[in-house]
């Protein structure tokens, strides 16, 4: 149980760190680049992170669920269950709201981009900030549940 809870907190904590860095630093920097460079960087990021992040999000959710099941009825289990619920919400948000935009962006190239590409990426950024808030909440609950 101790190892499971620590591994879960570390995995979710690293997820929060990466996603916060993307939201607060990487994407704002890329948005200030000239259009062709911004588009290329965001499209490349969409392809790379689009392959990696599903495993990380689902893995975090599974770890939270395993911890919640193992801690069922014990001290702090309510916090872990609530955190796992937030991780489930982050996956649902990703699949329904963020992945469709990300999938389109991953296919964009300089010669084949919609006129509203900046607006679409701006929507993704706003939704991503909400998702980051959700996973930060999950992380805080997991940490409190651990101690």
N, C-alpha and C positions, 0 to 999 in steps of 0.2 A: 504494500500500500504506500509506504514512504517513497519508494523509487518511482512508482506510477505518478504520484502527485508532483514530485519534483520534475520529472520528465515533462509532464503536462504543462507545468508553469514555465519551464524553459522554452518549450516548443511554441507555446502561445505568446510568450514574451518576445521571442525572436520574430514571430509573425507580426506582432504589433510594431516592433522597431522598424522592420522593413516597410510595412505599409504606411507608417507615419512618415518615414523618410521620403517615400514616393510622393505622399500628399503634400508635405510641408516644404520639401526642398527640390526633389528631382523634377517633378512636373512643372512647378513654377519657373525653374531655370530653363527647362526646355521650351516653355511657352514664350519666353523672351527672345529666343533665337529667331533668325529670319525664317520665314514660312517654310521654305524647302528643307531646311535643316531640322526645324522643329517637327515637321511631318515625318521625316525619315527616322528621327530618334524615337518619336512616340510610336510609330508603326513597328519599329524593331523591338522596343520595349514591350509592346502588346504581344508580339509573337513569343518572345522569350519568357516573360512572366506568365503569359497565357498557358504555357506548357507546364510550368513549375507550381504555380500557386494553387491549382485545384487539389493537388496532393497535400499541400501544406494545410489548406483550409479543412479539407475532409479529415486529414490526419489529426488535426487539432480537435475537431468535433468528436472523432472516435475516442481519442484519449480522454477528453472531458467526459464522454459517456461511460467509458470504462471506469474512470475514477468515481463518477456519480453512482454507478452500480455497486462498486466495491465499498463505498462509504455509506450506502443507503441506511438511513436511520441513525447514523452516528453523528457526532459533533461536526458541524460545518457542512453537512451533506446538502442542506438547503442552498447554501451559497454555491456549491459545486454544481448542483442541478440548475440553478438560475444561470450560472456562467455557461453551462452547456447549452441551455436554451438560447442564450445570446449568440453562441457559436453557430447553432443551427440557423438562427435568423441571418447571420452574416453569409452563410452559404446560400440560403434562399435569395437574399438580396443580390448576391453575386450572379446567380444563375438567371434570375428574372430581369435584373436591371443593368448590371455592369457587363456581363459577358457578351450580350448582343452588341453593345457599342464596341467593346474590345475586339470582338471577332471581325467587325467591319474595319476597324482601324488597322488591324494586322494585315489586311489585304490591300490597303491603300498604297499607292506609289505616286510619285510626283505628277505623272501624266494622267492618272486615273483616280481623282479624288473628288468627292462631292463639294459643292460650293459652300456648304455649311459645316465643313469638317471641324473648324475651330469651335463652333457652337456644340457639336456633338462631343468633342473632347472636354469642353467646359462642363457639359452635363455630366460626363463620366467623372470629372474631378469633384463636382459637388456631391454626387452620390457616393464617391469614394470616401470623402470626408465623413459622411454619415456612417459608412461601414467601419471606418477607423474608430469612430466614437463607440460603436457597438462592440468591437473587439477589445478596445481599451476597457470598457465596462466589464467584459468577460474576464480579462486579465486581472483586474482589480479584485473581482469576486474570487477568482482562483487563488490569488495571493492571500487574501484574508482567510479563505477556507483552509489554506495550508497552515497558517499560523493560528 
